[in-house]
Structure formats: C-alpha cells, structure tokens
Amino acid sequence: MSYYRHHVFFCTNRRDDGSQCCAQYDAANLRDYLKQRTRELDLASPGGVRINTAGCLNRCAEGPVIVVYPEATWYTYVDREDIEEILTGHLIGGRAVERLRLPD
C-alpha cells in the first residue's frame, strides 16, 4: 500500500501572458476547499488523501484540471459541487466520476 490511498494534484498555474490557465478558474481556492473537506472528514492523513498544488500540468485547454493518483485519473471541474462529487465518488467511494473525467 502506498503512503496515501489517493494523492490529488491541483494545477494552480497562472500564465503571465493572459492565456488560458487553471488559475483563471479559482483553482487555488477550490484546492483549499478540498483540502479543508478532507480534514473535516478525517481523510487527510497517511493512508488517506493528500491534496497538493502542482505547477502547470500542461492541459490548459481542458482546464481547470486535477489528477488523482495512483489511478492517474484526470478531471476537470467548475465549482465546489464538482469538487464534492470527486471527493465523494472517487476519493471516498473509489469510483471515477465519469462526467468530469478527462481522457488519459
């Protein structure tokens, strides 16, 4: 078993030239929201879920994006409701949220 059951990387990259990037979609605040929710649910510990900031994940046109390991499942999202669905469906329930999933 790996140290964490799930490791979630949030792209929060901001492009200085104004081109599309995850930061334009409030990625940092939604990362903070998921981090808070995992703490509230007592999931934020070894054997649980780790939420991390990532630099550019190079999928800006599909953004905002996160990737969940060890499955390497890529998601896009719009708001807290989408983040909750990823939390309850994938991180707790163990099944991919197909409506938000990006192609590998």
Secondary structure by P-SEA (a helix, b strand, c coil): cccccbbbbbbccccccccccccccaaaaaaaaaaaaaaaaccccccbbbbbbbcccccccccccccccccccccccccaaaaaaaaacccccccccccccccc
